[in-house]
Amino acid sequence: MQVTGRVNGDTLYIFLSGELDEYNAAAARSEADALIERNLCCARAVFDLADVHFMDSSGIGFLIGRYKKLKRCAMPAFIRSPDFAADKILSMSGIYSLIPKL
């Protein structure tokens, strides 16, 4: 799992690439948290899942944990470009009620 970030205007984009599962979630969590901490001045955060090839319940836990962190910072979170399988998992979990899909 690779986690990279980019700020465009007042939006922090967090790009995830690879497999977001129990083996990679801890490292991804650490990297995403560091990106968030360095960019607290942003108005919103967008998790780009276009390059996530596999996601299980650990991926949902990752997103919910980052949502809670961002909420404490008063920064709304959004999800962008999940593939079909990830979109199905995220829809079934109800996560889009917390983190809307763009």
N, C-alpha and C positions, 0 to 999 in steps of 0.2 A: 504494500500500500504506500503510495506516495501522496503527500499532502503539500500543496503549494498555495500561495496566496498572492493576490494582486488587489490593489486599491484603484478604483476608477471613480473619480468624482468623490462622492460621499458613501460609496458602497465598497465593502470588503467582500471580495470573491474568494471563496475557499474551494479549490479544485481538488477533488479526490480521484485517484487513479489506481486501479487494481482491484483486489478483493477486500471487502470490508467485512471481516469475520472475526471470530474470537481470537485468532492468532495475531491479527493485525490491529485490532481495535485500540489496544493500550498505547501503542506508538502513535497511531493516528490521533488519538485523544490528546496526547501531549503536544504534538505538533500544531494541531488546530487551536488548542488553548493558548499556545505561545503567539500564534498569529492574532488571535482575538485580543490578547493583552497588549500587543504592540500597536493595535489599531482601534483603541477605544474611542477615538474621535469620530469614527465612521457612524453614519446614520442607520445603516442596516448591513446585514450579512447575508450572503447568498452561497449556499452549498451547491456546487456544480457537480452533478453525479454522472455526467456524460461518459466518463471513462471508468466507471465502476462496473466490473464485469460479473461480480457476485456479491450478494449481501444476504446476511442472515440476521437473526434477532440481535446479535451484537452490534450490527450496523444501526438498527433502530435505537438501541441503547446509546450508541455514540451520538446520534442526532438529538435524542431527548436530553442527554447530558449537556451538549453544547447549547441547546435551546434554553435550558435553565440558566446556564452561565450568561448567555446573552441577555436574557430577561432581567437578571440582576443588574446588568449594565444599561438597561433601558434601550437595548438595540434589538429590533425585530429581526427574525430569521426567515429565510425563504429557501425553497429547494428548486433547483433548475435541472432540467435535462436528464431525469432518470430513464434508464432503458426500460423495456417492457416488463421484464421480470422484477426489477427493483420497484417500479411503479406499482405493480400488483401487490407486492409485499407491503409497501408503504400505505397503499389505499386500504388494504385489509386491516392494518394495524391502527388506522385512524389518525396517524401522525399529521396528516394534512390539516386537521382541525387545529393543531398547534403551530405547525410550520407550513404555511401555504405553498403550493406549487406555482411557480411562475410560468 
